[in-house]
């Protein structure tokens, strides 16, 4: 299994739907023998430019171990979700379990 990082940008204002979607993605990973190393909700942040006439998005980060079958399933689910403005899945060399820089900044300001 390889290490992956998934960043999702959701439309703001659909909190219950976003939470259900994230739970679905997490279950796809874990039910197919994947392992979630880190999950972070960065909250709503202003974007550099408008996407679909929106200037804010809710950012979610998930680091996980998975095989290609899980990545294909996630890509299919993401492709048909209209509430996701942008997404990025990258292969990482090592597993990331420590808090990210974005999450450290959120913890400092809280």
N, C-alpha and C positions, 0 to 999 in steps of 0.2 A: 504494500500500500504506500502511496505517496502522500506528502504533506501539501495541503492546499490552503489558500486564503481567499475568502469570499467577502466582497464588500458590496452591499446593497444600498441604493438610494431610493427611498419611498416618498410618495406624495405625502405631504403633511396633512394631518387631520383625520386619518383613518386608523386610529390607534388599535382598536379591537381587531380590525381586519389585518393590520400589520402583524400583531401578535399571533394571530391564527396562522398567518402565512409563515412566520418564522418557526413556529412550533411544527408545522408541516415539513419544512425543510430540515429541521433538526431530526425529526422522526425518520425521514428518508435516509439520512446519514446513518443513524444508529441502528435502524432495522435491517440495514444491508451490511452490517458488521463494520461500519465506519466508527471513528472515534472523534468526538469534539474536544479539542484541546483548549480553545478559548472562545468565549462569546462576549461581545461588548456592544452595548447600545449607546452610541454617542449622542443621541438626541437630535433635535432639529437644529440645523446649521444653515446659515446663509450660503448660497452657492455663488460662484464667481460670475456666472451668467445664467439667464433664464433658460429653463428647459420646459417645454410645453406651457409657457406663460406662468411658470412657478419660479420663485426666487429662493425658496427654502426647501430642504429635504431632510428626512429622518435617515440617519446613517446607521447601518448595522455592520459589524465585523464578526466573521466566524472563521476560526482556524480549525482545520480538521484533517484527519487521515482518511483516505478513501481510495477506491479503485476507479477505473474508468466508467464502470457501469453506474456508479453513484453520480459522477460528474455529468454523464449523459442525462440521467433522470432530472438532476437539478436544472440543467440547461433547458430541458423541455418545460419544466414548471415555470421557470423564470420567463421564458419566451412568451407565454400566454397570460402573464399577469400584467394588467394595465396600470397597476399602482406602482410598479417599479419603474423609476425614471431612467436609471442606469445601473449596471452591475459590472463586476470584474471578478473573474476567477483566475488566480495565478497559482502555479506550482512553486512551492518554496523548498529550499534545500533542507532546512531543519524545522522541527516542530516549534511553534511559538506559544508559550504558556504564560509568560509574564505580561503584565498590563502594557498596552501600547502607549506611545507618547500622547495620543489624543485622549486616552482614558486617564492618564496621569494628570493632564491639564484639567480635565473635568473634576477629578478628585480634589485637586488643589483649590479650585474655585468654590467647591461645595462647602 
